[in-house]
Amino acid sequence: KVKDSFRFNANRLVITNVDIQSVEPVDQRTRDSLQKSVQLAIEITTNSQEASARHEAERLEQGARGRLERQKINDEAEAEKARTELLKLQANSAAVESTGQAKAEAQSRAESSKIEGEAAVEQAKLKAEANNIEAEAELSRINNARQGELTYVAATNNLEIERAKQMAAIETSKFENMVTTLGSENIARIATSGHDNQLAMLKALGLQSTLITDGSTPLNLFNTAKGFIGQLEDGAGSSH
């Protein structure tokens, strides 16, 4: 064990430190070998320090290069992430734009279909109104035609009735004139004469038939009048 001091008891000398300036061997060969060994040790130490420093520098450089590569990779990842987000945003924007355009087109088609439907409904209404007006006009024309036909038929019937009345009045007046012309005495002679004389007298007078009674025998005036009118009509037809 190396002590901190060395004491000499004889003279009480105490040695606490020894400063060695140099140690040189006495032999020159040993001195040279020692110097070479020291130089070699120094060179080895220097090379070792240089190698350590170079290794440390390489390690630091590799670490820096690794950090740089890692940062580069991280930056590329972030850039790719940002590019992906941008593509997503662009896709969403395109989708929104496409959806908006599709919605606008759908709304436009819906509005167009609505307008076409309303136009078709309005056209159908106008056509129905036109058909109604045409039907009413046709009905009015038919009613007017029927009314005119009824008026014509009524006027014709009235004319026929008036003509029949006038013909009856003429025949009645003619008969009355004949009776007046014959006189009551001649009529009495005809009533009391034979059948052949009555026919000859009637032909001479221009009569086709006559009815003479004494006033005491009952007669069916309805049947007699009907037959008399029929004979008048037959005579009128013959004279026409």
C-alpha positions as CSV (number, residue, x, y, z in Angstrom):
1,K,0.0,0.0,0.0
2,V,1.4,3.4,-1.0
3,K,1.5,5.7,2.0
4,D,0.8,9.4,2.0
5,S,4.2,10.1,3.8
6,F,7.4,8.4,4.9
7,R,9.1,9.3,8.2
8,F,12.8,8.8,9.2
9,N,12.9,8.3,12.9
10,A,16.5,9.1,13.2
11,N,16.3,12.7,12.2
12,R,12.5,12.9,12.0
13,L,12.5,13.7,8.3
14,V,9.1,13.3,6.7
15,I,8.7,12.8,2.9
16,T,5.1,13.6,1.6
17,N,5.7,13.9,-2.1
18,V,8.3,12.8,-4.7
19,D,8.6,14.6,-8.0
20,I,10.3,12.5,-10.6
21,Q,11.6,14.6,-13.5
22,S,12.7,11.8,-15.7
23,V,13.8,8.2,-15.5
24,E,16.4,7.1,-18.0
25,P,18.0,3.7,-18.2
26,V,21.7,3.5,-18.1
27,D,21.8,1.2,-21.1
28,Q,21.6,2.9,-24.4
29,R,19.8,0.0,-26.0
30,T,17.3,-0.1,-23.2
31,R,16.9,3.6,-23.5
32,D,16.1,3.4,-27.2
33,S,13.7,0.5,-26.7
34,L,12.0,2.4,-24.0
35,Q,11.7,5.5,-26.1
36,K,10.3,3.4,-29.0
37,S,7.8,1.8,-26.6
38,V,6.8,5.2,-25.3
39,Q,6.4,6.5,-28.8
40,L,4.5,3.4,-29.8
41,A,2.2,3.8,-26.8
42,I,1.7,7.4,-27.6
43,E,1.0,6.5,-31.3
44,I,-1.4,3.7,-30.2
45,T,-3.1,6.1,-27.8
46,T,-3.4,8.7,-30.5
47,N,-4.6,6.3,-33.1
48,S,-7.1,4.9,-30.5
49,Q,-8.3,8.4,-29.7
50,E,-8.5,9.2,-33.4
51,A,-10.4,6.0,-34.0
52,S,-12.6,6.7,-31.1
53,A,-13.2,10.2,-32.3
54,R,-13.7,9.0,-35.9
55,H,-16.0,6.2,-34.6
56,E,-17.9,8.8,-32.5
57,A,-18.1,11.1,-35.5
58,E,-19.3,8.3,-37.7
59,R,-21.8,7.3,-35.0
60,L,-23.0,10.9,-34.7
61,E,-23.1,11.2,-38.5
62,Q,-25.0,8.0,-38.8
63,G,-27.3,9.2,-36.0
64,A,-27.8,12.5,-37.8
65,R,-28.2,10.7,-41.1
66,G,-30.7,8.4,-39.5
67,R,-32.6,11.2,-37.9
68,L,-32.5,13.0,-41.2
69,E,-33.8,10.0,-43.0
70,R,-36.4,9.5,-40.4
71,Q,-37.4,13.1,-40.6
72,K,-37.4,12.8,-44.4
73,I,-39.6,9.7,-44.1
74,N,-41.8,11.5,-41.6
75,D,-42.0,14.6,-43.9
76,E,-42.9,12.3,-46.8
77,A,-45.5,10.6,-44.7
78,E,-46.9,13.9,-43.7
79,A,-46.8,15.1,-47.3
80,E,-48.5,11.9,-48.4
81,K,-51.1,12.3,-45.6
82,A,-51.6,15.9,-46.7
83,R,-51.9,14.8,-50.3
84,T,-54.4,12.1,-49.3
85,E,-56.4,14.7,-47.3
86,L,-56.3,17.0,-50.4
87,L,-57.4,14.1,-52.6
88,K,-60.2,13.4,-50.2
89,L,-61.2,17.0,-50.1
90,Q,-61.1,17.2,-53.9
91,A,-63.2,14.0,-54.1
92,N,-65.7,15.4,-51.6
93,S,-65.8,18.6,-53.5
94,A,-66.3,16.8,-56.7
95,A,-69.0,14.6,-55.1
96,V,-70.6,17.7,-53.7
97,E,-70.4,19.4,-57.0
98,S,-71.7,16.3,-58.8
99,T,-74.5,15.9,-56.2
100,G,-75.4,19.6,-56.6
101,Q,-75.4,19.3,-60.3
102,A,-77.4,16.1,-60.2
103,K,-79.8,17.7,-57.7
104,A,-80.1,20.8,-59.9
105,E,-80.7,18.6,-63.0
106,A,-83.3,16.5,-61.0
107,Q,-85.0,19.7,-59.9
108,S,-84.9,21.0,-63.4
109,R,-86.4,17.8,-64.8
110,A,-89.0,17.9,-62.0
111,E,-89.9,21.5,-62.8
112,S,-90.0,20.7,-66.5
113,S,-92.2,17.6,-65.8
114,K,-94.4,19.8,-63.5
115,I,-94.7,22.5,-66.2
116,E,-95.5,19.9,-68.8
117,G,-98.1,18.3,-66.5
118,E,-99.7,21.6,-65.8
119,A,-99.7,22.4,-69.5
120,A,-101.3,19.1,-70.3
121,V,-103.9,19.6,-67.6
122,E,-104.6,23.1,-68.8
123,Q,-104.8,21.8,-72.4
124,A,-107.2,19.1,-71.3
125,K,-109.3,21.7,-69.5
126,L,-109.3,23.9,-72.6
127,K,-110.2,20.9,-74.7
128,A,-112.9,19.9,-72.3
129,E,-114.3,23.4,-72.3
130,A,-114.1,23.5,-76.1
131,N,-115.9,20.1,-76.3
132,N,-118.5,21.4,-73.8
133,I,-119.0,24.6,-75.8
134,E,-119.2,22.5,-79.0
135,A,-121.7,20.1,-77.4
136,E,-123.8,23.0,-76.1
137,A,-123.7,24.6,-79.5
138,E,-124.8,21.3,-81.1
139,L,-127.5,20.9,-78.5
140,S,-128.7,24.4,-79.1
141,R,-128.7,23.8,-82.8
142,I,-130.6,20.6,-82.4
143,N,-133.0,22.3,-80.0
144,N,-133.5,25.2,-82.5
145,A,-133.9,22.7,-85.3
146,R,-136.5,20.7,-83.3
147,Q,-138.2,23.9,-82.3
148,G,-138.2,25.1,-85.9
149,E,-139.5,21.7,-86.9
150,L,-142.2,21.8,-84.2
151,T,-143.1,25.3,-85.3
152,Y,-143.3,24.2,-88.9
153,V,-145.4,21.1,-88.0
154,A,-147.7,23.2,-85.8
155,A,-148.0,25.8,-88.6
156,T,-148.7,23.1,-91.1
157,N,-151.3,21.5,-88.8
158,N,-152.8,24.8,-88.2
159,L,-153.0,25.4,-92.0
160,E,-154.5,22.0,-92.5
161,I,-157.1,22.6,-89.7
162,E,-157.8,26.1,-91.1
163,R,-158.1,24.6,-94.6
164,A,-160.5,21.9,-93.3
165,K,-162.5,24.5,-91.5
166,Q,-162.7,26.6,-94.7
167,M,-163.7,23.6,-96.8
168,A,-166.3,22.6,-94.2
169,A,-167.6,26.2,-94.2
170,I,-167.7,26.2,-98.0
171,E,-169.6,22.9,-98.2
172,T,-171.9,24.1,-95.5
173,S,-172.5,27.4,-97.3
174,K,-173.0,25.4,-100.6
175,F,-175.5,23.1,-98.9
176,E,-177.4,26.0,-97.4
177,N,-177.5,27.8,-100.8
178,M,-178.8,24.6,-102.4
179,V,-181.5,24.2,-99.7
180,T,-182.4,27.8,-100.2
181,T,-182.5,27.3,-103.9
182,L,-184.7,24.2,-103.8
183,G,-187.1,25.6,-101.3
184,S,-189.2,23.7,-98.8
185,E,-191.8,22.6,-101.3
186,N,-189.3,20.9,-103.6
187,I,-187.6,19.2,-100.7
188,A,-191.1,17.9,-99.5
189,R,-191.7,16.5,-103.0
190,I,-188.3,14.8,-103.0
191,A,-189.1,13.3,-99.6
192,T,-192.4,11.9,-100.8
193,S,-191.2,10.7,-104.2
194,G,-189.7,7.3,-105.0
195,H,-186.1,6.3,-104.7
196,D,-185.4,6.5,-108.4
197,N,-186.9,9.9,-108.6
198,Q,-184.8,11.0,-105.6
199,L,-181.6,9.9,-107.3
200,A,-182.5,11.6,-110.5
201,M,-183.4,14.8,-108.6
202,L,-180.1,14.7,-106.7
203,K,-178.1,14.2,-109.8
204,A,-179.9,17.1,-111.5
205,L,-179.1,19.2,-108.4
206,G,-175.5,18.0,-108.4
207,L,-175.9,16.3,-104.9
208,Q,-174.2,13.1,-104.1
209,S,-176.2,12.3,-100.9
210,T,-178.8,14.0,-98.7
211,L,-180.8,13.3,-95.5
212,I,-184.5,14.3,-95.4
213,T,-186.6,13.7,-92.3
214,D,-190.0,14.7,-91.1
215,G,-188.8,15.6,-87.7
216,S,-190.6,12.8,-85.9
217,T,-188.2,9.9,-86.6
218,P,-185.1,9.8,-84.2
219,L,-181.7,9.8,-86.0
220,N,-178.0,9.0,-84.9
221,L,-176.6,12.4,-85.8
222,F,-173.0,11.4,-84.9
223,N,-172.8,8.6,-87.4
224,T,-174.8,10.5,-89.9
225,A,-172.5,13.6,-89.6
226,K,-169.4,11.4,-89.8
227,G,-170.6,9.8,-93.0
228,F,-171.7,13.1,-94.4
229,I,-168.2,14.6,-93.7
230,G,-166.6,11.5,-95.3
231,Q,-168.7,12.0,-98.4
232,L,-167.8,15.7,-98.5
233,E,-164.1,14.8,-98.4
234,D,-164.5,12.2,-101.1
235,G,-166.3,14.8,-103.2
236,A,-163.6,17.4,-102.6
237,G,-160.9,14.8,-103.6
238,S,-162.9,14.0,-106.8
239,S,-163.2,17.7,-107.7
240,H,-159.5,18.2,-107.2
